[in-house]
């Protein structure tokens, strides 16, 4: 699937947050996709025509980007193109939560990607949250399956173990690196990468599982390289971009059907 992505080089439109825009763009380029970054409302009809997928990230939410996201969903939905929503920190404020619900209720979202606290809050399961990270008490399988069922999406829940579900099946993906939680933007790039894989129009559940596995394997490879050179999270970030751009063999990451 990664080989096909690099041959096609899909154009992924990102309405993302300003903290990570450059990292997301560079990460998509490394993976083999082409990034497009725009949150100008007037551009949405034209950009929807030329782009292969849309990724919406609410990390630095404001009134203008809310209107832009709504308009973008309307345009991409009309063209039957995949849309990924990353409800960053939706458990942290009423504005984030309400906006996430409104975007999901548009019925245009293809995949919902977040951590346990974010997905849990959207399905009424309370999780312990600190900033935009989370610790959960409910089972991850329960959270991700319920999210997929409630919103008729592919639900992607990332963490030490990733889980993806279409509301019936649940797959787990192991592997990765603890350094993913030590850099800003790893989740934001993950959402954009999800959009790039969905643009290939393959089985969406399998596509999300494959993306999670590739992402975790690249992180594992980057961690290994950083540690070999006495590095830490700073050098990991650069090695991670390198790892995304290289051939990725799934040696450390394992996809398993758990439900």
N, C-alpha and C positions, 0 to 999 in steps of 0.2 A: 504493500500500500504506500509506503514511503517513496518507493521508486516511482510509482505512478504520480504521486504528488509533485515530485521534482521534475517530472516530464511535463506535467500540465502547468505548473506554477500558477495556481489559482490566485486571483486578486481578492484579498480579504479586506473589507472595509471595517475600520475600527472606530467606534465612538468610545473612547477610553479615557482614563484619567491622566491629567497632565504630569503626575509624578513619574509615570512609567512609559509614556508614549514612545520615547526613543528606544528603550529596552525591548518593548513589544515589537516595534518595527524591525529592529536588528534581529530579534529572535525568529520572526517569521521569515526573514531573508535567509537566515542560517538553515532553517528547516527546509526551505525550498519553495515557499510561497512568496507572494508579492504583497506588501502592506500598502494600504491607503488609509490615511488618518484625516478624518474630517467630522466636525460637528456643526457645520453651517446648514441650517434648516433648509435654505433655498436650494442647496445642492442635492438633497436626498433623492428626488425623482431621477436625476441624471446619473448619480452614482450607483443607484440600484440597478440600472440597466447594464452598466459595464462591469460591475463586481460579481464575484461568484458566491460570496457569503458575507454575512454581517456579524460582528461581535460587539455586544454592548456591555460596557463595564461602568458601574455607577460609583466608582471609588472616590471621585471628587464631584459629587452630584450638585447641580444647581438648577434654577428654574429654566434656563435656556437649554441645558442638555436634556432635561426631561422632555421638553417640547420636541427637541431634535430626535430623541429616541422614539417617541410616539410616531413622528412622521416617517422615520426610517422603517419602522416595523410595518407601517401601512404600505410603503412602497415595495419592500422586499417580499412581503406576504402576497401582494398582488402578482408578483412574478414567480412565486413558488420557489424562492431561494432560501437556503438555510440561515437561521438566526440563532445565535448563542447569547444567552443572558448570564452575566456574572453579577449576582446581587451583592456586591461587596459591602460587608458590614450591615446588612439589612436588619440584623438583630440589635444594632446599636442605636438607631434613632427612628422616630415615627416617619420622618420624611423618606428615608431609605426603604423602610418596610412598605409603606403605602405605595411608593413608586414601583417597587418590585412587583407587588400584587397587581397594580394597574397594567404594567407591561405584560405580565403573565396572562392576565384576563383578556388580552387582545387576541389570544388564540393564534398568534403568529410565531411563537417561540418554538424552535426545534429542540434545543438542548438547554437545560438549566444546570449550570456548573457552580459549585460553591463548596465551602467546608461544612462540617457538621452543624455548627451553630447557625449558619445562614440557611441551609436547607431545612434544618429542624424548626427554625422559627416560622418558615413559610408553610409548614404542615402542622403547627401547633405542638411541637415537641420541644420542651425546654432543654437547652444545653448551656453549660457554663461557658461564658465568653469573656475573653480578655483582649481588648482592642479588636482587631480583625482576625484573631486566631481563636481556636476553640478547643474545649475538652467536652466530650459528650458522655452521658450516662445511658441513654437509649441505644439500642443496637444500631450500628450503621446500616445493616440490611433493612431494618424497619424504616429508617429515615429515608433512605434513597428510593426504596420501593414505593413508599407513600407519596413522595414528591413526584415521581414519574406518573403515578396513577392520578393524583389530584389535578395535575396540570397538563396531562397528555403530552409529555415530553420525554426525551431521554434524559434521565437525571445522572449527573456526574458528581460524585462526592469525593473530594481529594483529602488526603491526610497521609499518615504513615502507611496505611493501606488505602488504595483508591477503590471505590465501588461505582459501578454503573448499572443502570436498570432501565428497562422499558415498561415497568409496571408488572411484568410477569417474571422474567428472569432477572437474576442479580449476579453480576460477575465481580470478582475481586481481582485487584492487580497489586502484587507485592513488588518490593525492590525499592530503588530510589536512593535518596541521600538526605540526611538530616540538615544539610546545608540549604536545601530548598526553602526551609522556614527561616533561614538567616539572611536572605536577600529580599529586597523589595521588588515586587513585580513578577515573581515566579507564577503566582496564580493568575495574574492578568494575562501573561503570555500564554499560559495553559488554555485559557478561554479562547484566545485568538487562534491557537493551534487547533482546538476543537472545531472551530468554524472552517478552518482550511481542510480538515479531514472530511467533514460533512459535505463539502462542496464536490467531493468525488462521486457522490450519489451512490455509495455502496450501502450495505446494511448498516443502519445508524448505530445500533447497539455494538456491533462488532467494530465499527469505525472508532467509537469512543474508547472501547477497551484497548484497541491497537494503539491509539494515540497515547493513552495513559501509560501503556507499557513502554513505548518508545521514549516518552518523556522521562520516565523513571530510569530507564537504562542510560539515557544521556546524562542524567544527574549522577548516577553511580559512576559512570566513566569519568565525569568531570571531577568528582570528589577524589577518585583514585589518583588522577593527575595532580590535583592540588596538593594532596598529602605527600605524594612522591617528591614534590618540590618545596616541602615545608611551608605550604600555604594554608590559608584559612578561607573564610567566606568571601573575602575580596577577590582573591585569585580564582576561587571557585566560579564566580560570576563569569569571568572571561573564558575559563575552560569550558563552562557550560555552553556558551555560544559556539565555541569550537566543536564540542561534542554533538550539538544539534546539526551541524553542517556536514559531519562525517557519516560514512555508512554505519548504521546502528544494528548490531546483531543482538537479539534478545537472549542474553546469557544470565543476567541477574533478575530480570523482571519476569513474573509468572502470572498468566491469566488463568483464573479458575472459576468455574460455575459453582456458586454457593447456594443458589435457590432457583 
